[in-house]
Amino acid sequence: MYFRRVAPIHWCVLVVYALTSVKAGAEDPKPRPENTISVQLAEPVKPQTFSRPLKFFLVDVLDRSGNAQPMMVFKPRGGIFLDRTPSEITRAGLQTCLKSANMLAADRDSADFLLTVYLFNFGLSDSSGLDFFGKVEFAVTLKNSKTAKSQQITASGTSITGVAVRKKNIQKNVQEDIERAFSDALRNLLRGVVKLRDAVAALDVPADLPATPAQLAPSPPPLDD
């Protein structure tokens, strides 16, 4: 009698353990060559021109998303992963855009302005379930290398792509969605009508000339590291 009462409990424990193990495996996909994508710009975003030739140096790109797995952009169906971190992709993309317009400084000493990027979103955001909603969002601290005055500007990009059934098509749609959102965010930063242009105009004063009242205004505190 004692054995008959315990045995069903024993089998229940085994079944629950097996189901838990399967669920845990499904919830923790791992990056593999077949589920990894490489996000690239289709073509560089050419920055707008300024009143004089300027050089920018990208100091750093800091991930402020709070995402414990920033390289995993899609969790179901075994997951979809980036081949590089969002910070590395953003750095490479921004440098490519600046270099295409001969605006990338070789080092910080030769730069007119220093850029520090704070990345808040890079990948997919919440959607209706009937599409993929790509979103890239970051803030940039622009600092005059001579006066040390700085301003913060923000940029974001979005893109929507329909869902797919086959895993191969899902990966293709996710990659294209993120690439368009990334390009849109860089365009918003580098070609925005007011953001970068006005920040440069406010800060672009030679160190040996007096600044205007607007340029003497205190800069906003930098984002916390």
C-alpha positions, 0 to 999 in steps of 0.5 A: 500500500505504501508503495502504491501511494508513493509511486504516482507521486514519484512519476508526477515529480518526474513529469513536472521536472521534464516539463520544466526542463523543456520550458527552461530550454525554450526560454533560453535560446542560444546564439548559433550561426543559423540564428544570427543576423548581421545588421548593416547600413544599406548605404551611409547616411550623409550628414548635413553640411555646416557653415565651415568644415567640421570634424567629429570624433566618436568618444564612446557608445554606451548601452543604457537599455538595461537589457540583460541580453542585448544581442538577442532581438527575438526570443521565440522559435529558437531566438534571433541574435545579432552578431555584434553588440548594439553598441558596436553596430552603432559605433561602426554605423555612425563612423561610416556615415561621418567618414563618408562625408569626410567629417570623421576625425582621426583622433580627439585632438584633431576634432572640433566636436566630441560625440558620446552616444547613450543607446536606449533601444536597439532591436524590436519593440512591442507590437500587435503580434501581427508585425515586427516593430523595429526601434532604435533610440539614443541620446548624444552628448555633443561637446566642443573640444576647445571650450568643453561646452556641451549639449545633448540631442536625441534621435530615434528611428522606427520601422514596421515589417509584417510577420512570417511563418518560416524561420528563414523569412522571420530572420530576414524580416527582423534584420530588414526591420532593424536595419531600416530603424537604425538608418532612420535614427542616424538620418534623424541625428545627422540630417535633422533640421534642427537638432544637430545643426542648432547644437553645432551652431550654439557650441561652434565658437573658437576658444579665443573668441568670446561666447554669446550669451546663449553659448555661455548658458550652463550645459545640461548634466551628462547622463549617468554612466 
